[in-house]
Structure formats: structure tokens, C-alpha cells
Amino acid sequence: YRYSEFVKGEYTEFDYYKDYWGEKTYYDKVIAKYIPDSASRLKALQTGEIDLIFGSAMLTYDDYKQ
């Protein structure tokens, strides 16, 4: 992937790099969203707005169990 866009406090976007020498990636684009509030982060995961939460410090154990 190649860095394509950054919006401070909101997200960083990465696009597929067409000149990559290996196998084509599964996704054409990856967006890393910054959601500082843990309740909003969990809600975004539950509603499908995001696909994963990275980092063990981002979820409490009770949130994880949900």
C-alpha cells in the first residue's frame, strides 16, 4: 500500500500500489480512522462502520466480551 491522504485527527488513507512486485492485495484501499472516544470506537465496530480495533489498550475487557 501507498500513503495517499491524511486528515489530522480523522483518518489516514492508503491505496493499492500498482507497481508492487508481489501478489495483488485483497483490498484496493485501507483507511485508518482515529476514534479517540472508546464508546464511539466500540459503537463503530458494532455497527460495521469499522472492521477492527487495533491495540489492546483500545478496548476494555468488558467491551471485548461484547
TAZI-V48098 format. One record per pair of residues at least 24 apart in sequence whose C-alpha atoms are under 7 Angstrom apart, sorted by the first residue. I is the first residue (numbers start at 1). J is the second residue. If there is no record, write none. Layout:
i = <I/I>
j = <J/J>
//
This chain:
i = <9/10>
j = <34/34>
//
